[in-house]
Amino acid sequence: RCELSNKWEPVTPCDAVCGKGHFKVMKKVLQKQEDDDTCIPEYKWLPCERQKCTEFTVSRTSPSLVPTPEDRVDLVLSWSQKTMARKISIRAPIGYKFGEKAEEACKIKFHSLQPYMESCKVAEQLNSVELAFATPLPPAETGGAQQGPAKGRYEIGIEVETPLCEPIERWVADPIRHKIICNEHPDRTRWEIQFLASEADAGAEIRDAMGFLMEYREPSGIQLPKKLKLKAEQILLDEASPTTTTVSTTTLPPPPDLKPHAEVGWVLCMGDRDPGYCQDRSGQSNVICGWENVCQVRTD
């Protein structure tokens, strides 16, 4: 007897940090005979889109986890530059920190800037980093990913520390998110990237991107006003109040049977961010990721 679950469960995250991507779901095996090798989970690929791609996009690696003040957050910065760059400067909003002192190495998780990348260092202003290249970084259309979800873009995964939320009056109860959030003005969440053709260049190409808000979570050590906490607690109570619902007995149709990307040539993928991605594209189970966790898989 071979029995599979009726529920589709996600196996991989969305393979695109922005724009259209795919993620894998499966029906796991609930019951099988011990010697039945044909009874295996059922897999499908489904479309997904975490956020729209812009010329410069800031994404959290865990979109559902909203950061808190003085929190270390893993981000994916992606862009589609149109000019050659010998140096790139990335500036986070005021209060963010890429490190504790200038000139220390960035905390890079992965990147797609090989073979051009030479170094990434924290700048004098700790909310900025500077990327230097051994040879000029080509425009993203020719030098970025040539296929897959990041086609025509560069990506770098990097750790940053979030700022404090001060003064305390900036904390507000958000009835939409049912959270207490730090009410930042949009300009205070804005990121900026500059593409420099030389050390003396004042910035031939500049792009900006919106960042994200922070939320309050217990325990945090932050002393919120009593009225604010009571207001937030009431919002959460209202959300949790029992309501009368009508249960539908209609059976939903199964998800469409999408095929994985038909890619030919080199596939660049990130081992930590895309579990199973390299293996599925290459048909191999022992794919090894190279420097900064970037995998190169031959698929043709």
Helices and strands as residue ranges (DSSP letters): E 3-4, E 9-10, E 21-27, E 29-31, E 42-48, E 56-60, E 72-79, E 85-91, E 108-111, E 117-122, E 128-137, H 140-143, E 154-161, G 168-170, E 171-174, E 179-182, G 186-189, E 190-196, E 205-210, H 226-240, E 266-270, H 277-282, G 291-293, E 294-298
